[in-house]
Amino acid sequence: MDDFDAPAAPGAPPSNVPEFSVSELSFALKREIESAFPRVRVRGEISQPSFPRSGHCYFRLKDENAVIDGVCWKGTIPRLGIRIEEGLEVIATGKLTTYAGSSRYQIIVDRLELAGEGALLKLLEDRRKKLQAEGLFDPDRKRPLPYLPQTVGVVTSPSGAVIRDILHRLSDRFPCHVLVWPVSVQGEKAAGEVAAAIAGFNRLAADGKVPRPDVLIVARGGGSLEDLWAFNEEIVVRAAANSEIPLISAVGHETDTTLIDFASDRRAPTPTAAAEMAVPVRADLMTETLDYAKRLVGGMTRLLREQSMELAGLARGLGDPRRLIEERQQRVDVSGERLSLATRQLVERRAHQLSAARLIKPELVIAGKEKDLLAHDKALVRAMDRFKSDTLQKISRQADRLEQFGDRLKRHGSDLLLNGQRQVDQAAKLLESYSFHSVLNRGFALVRHQDGQPVLAAAGTSAGQTISIQFSDGRVGARVTEGAGPPKPVAAVPAPPRRRDGGGSQGSLL
């Protein structure tokens, strides 16, 4: 059916061209189009998306020159992995068909892909703003990691190098129990499996057969934006934000960023770094513990030493406890004796009063009084004997002390006399060594003026002057025949003291 003849004029004979109803023609076109285009991929921009109450989605795909209608059924929408939004550039995959009710052709979409990295980035940014507005990325939601976890949960692929790197790093730093939840980290099923793994770890009971992890690590190796897209899905981000267990995200390399990094409690640049964040270094802990133990022992030793010194000082101030106890015990003994004696006396006095009240015979009263007097006499004699004995002991001790003091006084006096005699002898020897007589004994002579002043130089004499010369055995007069100069007046001074050795004329001491 390629061409159609022009319609016949009224009254013209019938044509041999077959005649179709509108429905027949629509269904014929439908079969023709569906058989010619059973599976197509169309790239375009989503426009005017609508979501009626039926749950289906209707939209338009357009480019610069044309528009085609698109339909996505209710059961297909959850499997797309992409939210149908205005202005999103996508590649739609499906079959081409027609809609007879409006004579339009359309594509039944069963798969959507983002067209190009720019579209992915736009979708990522829009999703990030939306989740951030909901408060899933607030810093107040983030919890601190446990310092020393007993169990570490890892959500990653069991066949990649990531899990081996994490296990190796945990074993090197601090060996602990590790639970691995195997998931797909790429593809359509990856987002659901990762979200289910996070929720599954949180559902474990703390005291169950399978221990609940203290910290979770969601890890994946590097890749392109499309490869890491599963960790940008809302289901994964919400699962990470709702996790009651502290979560570390380690998706991609250091430069890769996914939305789970914003919702997690801590972001690690690499899976190995995540293992380092999860556990401390066991050797460092042991070293730090030993250092704390040494400091504790040293502090306790210093404290005990200081407390011992303080206790010793307090003990010196309090005195000897045994002596205090002995003094108190002595007081108790004395008080006991006095109490016993007072009790005995009280009983005897009451007995005497009772006897007197009963009109005891005078002879018995006298005998009792005599007995009391004898007892008092004996007590007085004993007291006097004790006083005499104590006094004699004190006198003896004082006599011994006086005798010892006298002996010390005698020894001290003898020492003082000997010391004084030695000092006098030393002074006499010193005086004798300083006397000019010792010089005269060696052959020298002392020349004096008539007034007794010594002549110290030849210039101090004159011709005709009378002088005296003193030798060791006496003094002689002389006259100067040839003087060194005119006589010089000499000031009068008191005459020197005379010697007492009785030899010749007297000289003066220099």
JOFEN-V841618 format. One record per backbone hydrogen bond with DSSP energy under -0.5 kcal/mol. NH is the residue of the N-H (numbers start at 0). CO is the residue of the C=O. E is the energy in kcal/mol with one decimal. If there is no record, write none. Layout:
nh=(NH;NH)
co=(CO;CO)
e=(E;E)
//
This chain:
nh=(11;24;25;26;27;28;29;30;31;32;33;34;35;36;39;41;43;44;45;46;49;54;56;57;58;59;60;61;62;67;68;69;70;71;75;76;77;78;79;79;80;84;86;87;89;89;90;91;91;92;93;94;95;96;98;99;101;102;103;105;106;107;108;108;109;110;112;114;115;119;120;121;122;123;124;125;126;127;128;129;130;131;132;133;134;135;137;140;141;148;151;152;153;154;155;155;159;163;164;165;166;167;168;169;170;171;172;173;176;178;180;180;181;182;189;190;192;193;194;195;196;197;198;199;200;201;202;203;203;207;210;213;214;215;216;217;218;218;219;227;228;230;231;232;236;237;238;239;240;241;242;245;247;248;249;251;251;255;259;260;261;261;262;263;264;265;267;273;274;275;276;277;278;281;281;284;285;286;287;288;289;290;291;292;293;294;295;296;297;298;299;300;301;302;303;304;305;306;307;308;309;310;311;312;313;314;315;316;317;318;323;324;325;326;327;328;329;330;331;332;333;334;335;336;337;338;339;340;341;342;343;344;345;346;347;348;349;350;351;352;353;354;355;356;357;358;359;364;365;366;367;368;369;370;371;372;373;374;375;376;377;378;379;380;381;382;383;384;385;386;387;388;389;390;391;392;393;394;395;396;397;398;399;400;401;402;403;404;405;406;407;408;409;410;411;412;413;414;415;416;417;418;419;420;421;422;423;424;425;426;427;428;429;430;431;432;433;434;437;439;440;441;442;443;445;446;447;448;451;454;455;459;460;463;464;466;467;468;469;470;470;473;475;477;479;480;483;484;503)
co=(8;20;21;22;23;24;25;26;27;28;29;30;31;32;93;91;89;61;87;59;57;51;71;49;69;46;67;44;65;60;104;58;106;56;72;72;73;75;75;76;76;82;45;84;43;87;112;41;89;110;39;107;36;105;103;97;98;98;98;96;68;94;70;106;92;92;90;88;113;115;116;117;118;119;120;121;122;123;124;125;126;127;128;129;131;130;134;137;138;277;176;214;178;216;153;180;156;159;160;161;162;163;164;165;166;167;168;169;149;151;153;178;179;155;186;186;188;189;190;191;192;193;194;195;196;197;198;199;200;204;208;150;150;245;152;247;154;216;249;223;225;227;228;229;232;233;234;235;236;237;239;213;215;265;217;219;249;252;230;257;257;258;258;259;246;246;248;269;270;271;272;273;274;172;279;280;281;282;283;284;285;286;287;288;289;290;291;292;293;294;295;296;297;298;299;300;301;302;303;304;305;306;307;308;309;310;311;312;313;314;319;320;321;322;323;324;325;326;327;328;329;330;331;332;333;334;335;336;337;338;339;340;341;342;343;344;345;346;347;348;349;350;351;352;353;355;354;360;361;362;363;364;365;366;367;368;369;370;371;372;373;374;375;376;377;378;379;380;381;382;383;384;385;386;387;388;389;390;391;392;393;394;395;396;397;398;399;400;401;402;403;404;405;406;407;408;409;410;411;412;413;414;415;416;417;418;419;420;421;422;423;424;425;426;427;428;429;430;434;435;436;438;439;438;469;444;467;452;448;446;453;456;457;479;461;477;447;475;445;468;473;470;468;466;464;478;457;460;501)
e=(-2.2;-2.4;-2.4;-2.8;-2.3;-2.3;-2.3;-2.6;-2.1;-2.6;-2.6;-2.0;-1.6;-2.4;-3.1;-3.0;-2.2;-2.5;-2.6;-2.3;-2.4;-1.8;-2.6;-2.1;-2.2;-2.1;-3.4;-1.6;-2.1;-2.7;-0.8;-2.9;-2.3;-2.5;-1.0;-1.5;-0.6;-1.1;-0.6;-1.4;-0.5;-0.6;-2.6;-1.4;-2.6;-0.6;-3.1;-3.2;-0.5;-2.6;-2.2;-1.3;-1.7;-3.0;-3.8;-0.6;-1.3;-0.7;-1.6;-3.2;-2.3;-2.8;-2.9;-0.8;-2.5;-1.2;-1.6;-2.2;-1.0;-1.4;-2.9;-2.3;-2.7;-2.7;-2.6;-2.5;-2.4;-2.4;-2.3;-2.0;-2.6;-2.3;-2.2;-1.2;-1.4;-1.9;-1.0;-1.3;-1.0;-0.6;-2.6;-2.7;-3.2;-3.1;-0.7;-1.1;-0.6;-0.6;-2.3;-2.4;-2.6;-2.5;-2.4;-2.6;-2.3;-1.9;-2.2;-1.9;-1.6;-2.6;-3.0;-0.5;-0.7;-1.5;-0.6;-0.5;-2.1;-2.6;-2.4;-2.4;-2.4;-2.2;-2.3;-2.6;-2.3;-1.6;-1.4;-0.6;-0.9;-1.2;-0.7;-2.7;-0.9;-2.7;-2.5;-2.6;-2.0;-0.7;-2.1;-1.9;-1.0;-1.5;-2.0;-0.9;-2.2;-3.0;-1.6;-2.3;-2.3;-2.2;-0.7;-0.5;-2.8;-2.2;-3.2;-1.9;-0.6;-1.0;-1.1;-1.2;-0.6;-0.7;-1.2;-1.7;-1.3;-1.4;-3.1;-1.7;-1.8;-1.7;-2.0;-1.9;-1.5;-3.2;-0.6;-2.2;-2.4;-2.5;-2.8;-2.8;-2.7;-2.3;-2.5;-2.5;-2.6;-2.5;-2.6;-2.8;-2.9;-2.7;-2.8;-2.6;-2.6;-2.7;-2.8;-2.6;-2.8;-2.8;-2.5;-2.4;-2.6;-2.7;-2.7;-2.4;-2.5;-2.5;-2.4;-1.8;-2.1;-2.0;-2.1;-2.8;-2.8;-2.8;-2.5;-2.9;-2.6;-2.3;-2.5;-2.6;-2.8;-3.0;-2.7;-2.7;-2.9;-2.8;-2.8;-3.0;-3.0;-2.8;-2.6;-2.8;-2.9;-2.6;-2.5;-3.0;-2.8;-2.3;-2.8;-2.9;-2.6;-2.7;-3.0;-2.4;-1.5;-1.6;-1.5;-2.1;-3.2;-2.6;-2.5;-2.8;-3.0;-2.4;-2.5;-3.0;-2.6;-2.4;-2.9;-2.9;-2.8;-2.5;-2.9;-2.9;-2.8;-2.5;-2.8;-2.7;-2.6;-2.7;-3.2;-3.0;-2.9;-2.7;-3.0;-2.3;-2.4;-2.9;-2.8;-2.6;-2.6;-2.8;-2.5;-2.4;-2.8;-2.9;-2.7;-2.4;-2.9;-2.5;-2.4;-2.7;-2.8;-2.7;-2.5;-2.7;-2.8;-2.2;-2.4;-2.7;-2.7;-2.6;-2.7;-2.8;-2.3;-2.1;-2.6;-2.6;-2.5;-2.4;-2.7;-2.5;-2.3;-2.8;-2.9;-2.3;-1.5;-1.2;-0.6;-2.0;-2.2;-0.9;-2.0;-1.2;-2.4;-0.5;-2.6;-3.2;-1.5;-2.9;-0.7;-1.5;-1.7;-5.0;-1.7;-3.1;-2.0;-3.3;-3.0;-0.5;-3.7;-0.7;-2.6;-2.6;-2.9;-0.6;-0.7;-0.9;-0.6)
//
